[in-house]
Amino acid sequence: MATWAPQKNDTLDALAAEILSFYGVGRSVIAVDGTSNAGTAAFADGLAEAIVRAGHTVFRASESDFRSPEAHPSSAIAYYEGAFDRTGLVAGLVEPFRAGTPFALAAGAEPTTDAQADAVLVVDGVFLNRQELSGLWNYSIFVEKPLAPSSGSEDGAIEVGADEVYLDRVRPRAAAVAIIDNRDPEHPRRVFADAC
């Protein structure tokens, strides 16, 4: 028996319409969170395109462009705790974007000031629903895909271990507004989790 799966643009357009119905006026910041193998960057790119199709200016940023310069994580917990410069992400990008002051889309990048009053900032990354960041987002999406086994490299094992730490400590599915099953990136599905 064949199973119906929505086309990527249908899912993205529906999500963009929902976001803009709540946050179409004023600057809004959208988080596209997920584990390291979930395809958050590609999903965030598609969402940004859908928001543009709906008539809004969009800026794209990635947590991976805010890596901690001194961090060389040697364990999953160290990677989870310190691989990314959360202070730089907040102080250099999210807060100034909201305030209408110059903001940088990456650490060390030239600040930009050309955001319109109703612009949308879409940020992708891992660990974005952790408690100290969760209040930043107007809308948060958790993109999920079953964790892949480590590639055999030490870095791969550390990333997978950090994903497990995050899933265990934060329970990002519960923190997100929308959950997307991204096992098939051309047919992502919205998942409605029962919170009862």
C-alpha positions as CSV (number, residue, x, y, z in Angstrom):
1,M,0.0,0.0,0.0
2,A,1.4,3.4,-1.0
3,T,1.9,6.1,1.7
4,W,1.2,9.7,0.8
5,A,4.1,12.1,1.5
6,P,3.9,15.9,1.0
7,Q,6.2,17.6,-1.4
8,K,8.9,19.7,0.2
9,N,7.5,23.0,-1.0
10,D,4.0,22.2,0.2
11,T,5.4,21.6,3.7
12,L,7.6,24.7,3.6
13,D,4.9,26.9,2.2
14,A,2.4,25.8,4.9
15,L,5.0,26.3,7.7
16,A,5.9,29.8,6.3
17,A,2.2,30.7,6.1
18,E,1.7,29.6,9.7
19,I,4.7,31.6,11.0
20,L,3.7,34.7,9.1
21,S,0.2,34.5,10.4
22,F,1.6,35.0,13.9
23,Y,4.7,37.0,13.2
24,G,4.2,38.8,9.9
25,V,4.5,42.3,11.4
26,G,7.7,43.4,13.0
27,R,11.0,41.6,13.1
28,S,10.9,37.9,13.9
29,V,13.5,35.3,14.6
30,I,12.9,31.6,13.6
31,A,15.1,28.8,14.9
32,V,15.5,25.6,12.8
33,D,16.9,23.2,15.4
34,G,17.9,19.6,15.0
35,T,20.6,17.0,15.5
36,S,23.8,17.0,13.5
37,N,22.5,14.7,10.8
38,A,19.0,16.1,10.5
39,G,19.6,18.5,7.5
40,T,18.7,21.7,9.4
41,A,20.7,24.0,7.1
42,A,19.0,22.8,3.9
43,F,15.6,22.8,5.6
44,A,16.2,26.4,6.8
45,D,17.3,27.5,3.3
46,G,14.0,26.1,1.9
47,L,12.0,27.8,4.7
48,A,13.7,31.1,3.9
49,E,12.8,30.7,0.2
50,A,9.1,30.0,1.2
51,I,9.0,33.1,3.4
52,V,10.4,35.1,0.5
53,R,7.7,33.7,-1.8
54,A,5.2,34.9,0.7
55,G,6.6,38.5,0.3
56,H,8.9,39.0,3.2
57,T,12.6,39.9,3.4
58,V,14.6,37.1,5.0
59,F,18.1,36.9,6.4
60,R,19.8,33.5,6.9
61,A,22.3,32.6,9.5
62,S,23.8,29.4,10.9
63,E,25.0,28.6,14.3
64,S,28.0,26.9,12.7
65,D,29.2,30.4,11.7
66,F,29.5,31.2,15.4
67,R,31.9,28.5,16.6
68,S,33.9,29.1,19.7
69,P,37.4,30.1,18.6
70,E,39.1,28.5,21.5
71,A,36.9,25.4,21.7
72,H,38.5,22.0,20.7
73,P,35.9,19.7,22.3
74,S,37.4,16.3,23.3
75,S,34.1,14.8,24.5
76,A,30.4,14.8,23.7
77,I,29.6,16.9,26.8
78,A,32.4,19.4,26.0
79,Y,31.1,19.7,22.4
80,Y,27.5,20.2,23.7
81,E,28.7,22.8,26.3
82,G,31.2,24.8,24.3
83,A,31.5,24.2,20.6
84,F,29.5,27.3,19.7
85,D,29.8,30.9,20.7
86,R,26.3,31.4,22.1
87,T,27.2,34.9,23.4
88,G,28.3,36.0,19.9
89,L,25.2,34.6,18.3
90,V,22.9,36.5,20.8
91,A,24.9,39.7,21.1
92,G,26.2,40.0,17.6
93,L,23.2,38.7,15.6
94,V,19.8,38.1,17.3
95,E,19.6,41.1,19.7
96,P,20.8,43.7,17.2
97,F,18.6,42.3,14.5
98,R,15.5,42.7,16.8
99,A,16.6,46.2,17.8
100,G,17.2,47.4,14.2
101,T,20.8,48.0,14.8
102,P,23.8,46.6,12.7
103,F,24.0,42.8,13.0
104,A,26.5,40.3,11.8
105,L,25.3,37.1,10.1
106,A,28.5,35.3,11.1
107,A,31.3,35.8,13.6
108,G,33.7,38.4,12.3
109,A,31.4,39.3,9.3
110,E,30.8,42.9,8.4
111,P,27.6,44.1,10.1
112,T,24.6,44.9,7.9
113,T,21.8,47.4,8.6
114,D,19.5,46.9,5.6
115,A,16.8,44.8,7.4
116,Q,13.3,46.1,6.8
117,A,10.9,46.5,9.7
118,D,9.1,43.3,8.9
119,A,12.2,41.2,8.1
120,V,12.6,37.6,9.2
121,L,15.8,36.0,10.5
122,V,16.0,32.2,10.0
123,V,18.8,30.6,12.1
124,D,19.7,26.9,11.8
125,G,21.8,24.9,14.1
126,V,22.0,22.2,16.8
127,F,21.1,22.8,20.4
128,L,19.0,25.9,19.6
129,N,16.2,24.9,22.0
130,R,18.5,24.7,25.0
131,Q,17.1,26.7,27.9
132,E,19.5,29.7,27.6
133,L,18.5,30.2,24.0
134,S,14.9,29.1,23.8
135,G,13.5,32.6,24.7
136,L,15.2,34.2,21.7
137,W,13.0,32.6,19.1
138,N,9.5,33.8,18.0
139,Y,9.0,30.3,16.5
140,S,11.1,27.2,16.8
141,I,11.2,24.1,14.6
142,F,12.8,20.8,15.5
143,V,13.9,18.9,12.4
144,E,14.3,15.2,13.3
145,K,15.9,12.2,11.7
146,P,17.0,9.0,13.4
147,L,20.6,9.4,14.7
148,A,23.1,7.8,12.4
149,P,25.9,5.7,14.0
150,S,29.2,7.5,14.3
151,S,31.2,7.6,11.0
152,G,34.1,6.0,12.9
153,S,36.0,9.2,13.2
154,E,36.5,10.7,16.7
155,D,34.7,13.9,15.6
156,G,31.7,12.0,14.3
157,A,31.5,10.0,17.6
158,I,31.7,13.3,19.5
159,E,28.9,14.9,17.5
160,V,26.6,11.9,17.8
161,G,27.3,11.8,21.5
162,A,26.5,15.5,21.8
163,D,23.2,15.0,20.0
164,E,22.4,12.3,22.5
165,V,23.3,14.6,25.4
166,Y,21.0,17.3,23.9
167,L,18.1,15.0,23.3
168,D,18.4,13.6,26.9
169,R,18.9,16.9,28.7
170,V,16.6,19.3,26.8
171,R,13.9,17.2,25.1
172,P,13.9,19.6,22.1
173,R,10.8,18.1,20.6
174,A,8.8,19.3,23.5
175,A,10.4,22.8,23.3
176,A,9.7,23.3,19.6
177,V,6.5,24.8,18.1
178,A,6.7,22.6,15.1
179,I,8.3,19.1,14.6
180,I,9.4,18.0,11.2
181,D,10.2,14.4,10.3
182,N,13.1,14.8,7.7
183,R,13.9,11.2,7.0
184,D,13.1,11.9,3.4
185,P,14.3,15.5,2.7
186,E,12.3,15.8,-0.5
187,H,9.1,14.9,1.5
188,P,9.5,16.3,5.0
189,R,6.4,15.8,7.2
190,R,5.0,17.8,10.0
191,V,4.6,15.7,13.1
192,F,2.0,16.6,15.7
193,A,3.2,15.2,19.1
194,D,0.6,14.6,21.7
195,A,1.6,16.6,24.7
196,C,-1.0,15.1,27.1
